[in-house]
Amino acid sequence: METLELQRLLRPLRRWWWLVLIATILAAFSSLIYSFQQPDVYQSRTTLIVGSTISDPNPSGADVYLMQQLAQAYAQMAQREPIRQATMEALGLEWLPYYAAYMVPNSQLIEVQVYSEDPTLARDVAAELARQLILFGPAGHEQQEREAFVDAQLAELQNGILDTRNEIRQKQQDLTTLFSAREIADTQSLIQALESKLSSLQATYAALLATTQRGAANTLSVLEPANLPTNPIDSNLSTDILVAAVLGCVLAAGGAYLIEFLDNSFKAVDEAQELLGAPVLTNVPLLSSGATDGKLVMVQPTPTPGMEAYRLLRVNLEFTSIDNPVKLIMVAGASAQDGKSLTAANLAAAYARAGKHVILLDADLHRPTQQQLFRLRNNIGLTTALRSNELPFDSLLQPTMVPGLRILTSGPLPPNPAELLGSKRMQEILAKLKGMADLLIVDSPPLTTVTDGIVLATQADGIVMVVRAGKTHRVRAQRACLLLSQVKANLLGIVFNGVAVKDSDYRADYGYYRYSKKERAVPASKLRQAAPDYDLTPERSNGVLTPQRVGKGGSPDEG
């Protein structure tokens, strides 16, 4: 069961594999062409650091967390319009190349990457973005001037402290060489004065240092200056092509499933069997679209997959009616183009080649087809028998090239088919025909198009419903089955018609179709001898019947 569900799920991909393949190839090829047409792109990078915990030997966890949050805020600020506008004004640009600013995960670093076709422009923009970020922080323009003045004062104080220390050290060395008490006292007094001066300088230095940004958490500084790139970045050609191919494949696959969803026709045998609630008796492969000889496979001298399908249909019908043999089988379709006329013709030929005496009745009084399939005259037929009780049926039945198969064509088309097919005279004709053969097969009109088919269904022993793959709508087929159930017709099964040869159960390369003794192939050389009237010339050579054009006949496909 799981295998069947998987096959059903993958059915759209199997059916539209060529669409998926073409879309994948086109997407990959388009990506390749687009990548080759793109110019070289250069990348310049600069890195900034927030705070000074990197130089603190004992940073706390709170300090690290705070600086990471600040780094995230500065990275977001770099993408905002004030920073962009200030950078453009500083560089005299009307637009900025693409750039990205982000915080390096789990750190206090901010990385700015600029991409441009001009390497110099990429470097200048990266450097200016870093500078504008610093300016928008606590170290603005005024603060920078104040910082410069304080730094100068600190440098002077630092030099004074160093000079005072050196002078104290020198005086202490001179004190060891003095012998006069007065000189020793004066030197000691000078050393005390220098030490007092040193303490004052150190206090001033510490107080001034506390007013600067040194050691502050909310500060930005450049850790890695913007570089001048010399080589373009890699284009990631293989990755781009792969992504485009996958995207094309996914879109095409989605399109295939959408087409299958919008298509209301049957696609597979199990689908028809599940929705219609009847067994599938056979699946008929798609027959050639040429002349009618190619579609009437049961009269061909050489075996074909279609011939084997109709033989299986006959065998399955015999098994379904073992307890209650049927003598009147109606072949019906939900709508036109389902192939019910062709199925009726081949099924009748299959029974005849198995040794049965079969009569095929063309009861489609709207678009009769059997006279075209078997190349018969249609100036007399069923409508002739309905209008007159005098003509013997033997004169209305026409022999065919298949021994044991006779056909009663529709005859001239009437204006009231439904009334004629539901009349008492029609019941008498059906009873008479059933007594003249082992099996009567009726080619009926479409069930959902006109009411004629439902009228005939009440008089049939069994119904064979023809469903065409990719053509028959599910709603119409379900409606046809509902109509049959309402009149309590006996639906024997379904013929799934028009299946692709690769999906059917019969393959031409199977190689050894066999016939039973009763099912002998009809040699092509004997077709004309058995039925010289099957010629498409306007008149018969013996002049017994003169053809007349009445009504409108349908093509073999329409049945």
Secondary structure, 3 states (H helix, E strand, C coil): CHHHHHHHHHHHHHHCHHHHHHHHHHHHHHHHHHHHHCCCCEEEEEEEEECCHHHCCCCCHHHHHHHHHHHHHHHHHCCCHHHHHHHHHHHCCCCCCCEEEEECCCCCEEEEEEEECCHHHHHHHHHHHHHHHHHCCCCCHHHHHHHHHHHHHHHHHHHHHHHHHHHHHHHHHHHCCCCCHHHHHHHHHHHHHHHHHHHHHHHHHHHHHHCCCCCCCCCEEEEECCCCCCCCCCCCHHHHHHHHHHHHHHHHHHHHHHHHHHCCECCCHHHHHHHHCCCEEEEEECCCCCCHHHHCHHHCCCCCHHHHHHHHHHHHHHHHCCCCCCCEEEEEECCCCCCHHHHHHHHHHHHHHCCCCEEEEECCCCCCCHHHHCCCCCCCCHHHHHHCCCCCHHHHCEECCCCCEEEECCCCCCCCHHHHHCCHHHHHHHHHHHHHCCEEEEECCCCCCCCHHHHHHCCCCEEEEEEECCCCEHHHHHHHHHHHHHCCCCEEEEEEEEECHHHCCCCHHHCCCCCCCCCCCCCHHHHHHHCCCCCCCCCCCCCCCCCCCCCCCCCCCCC
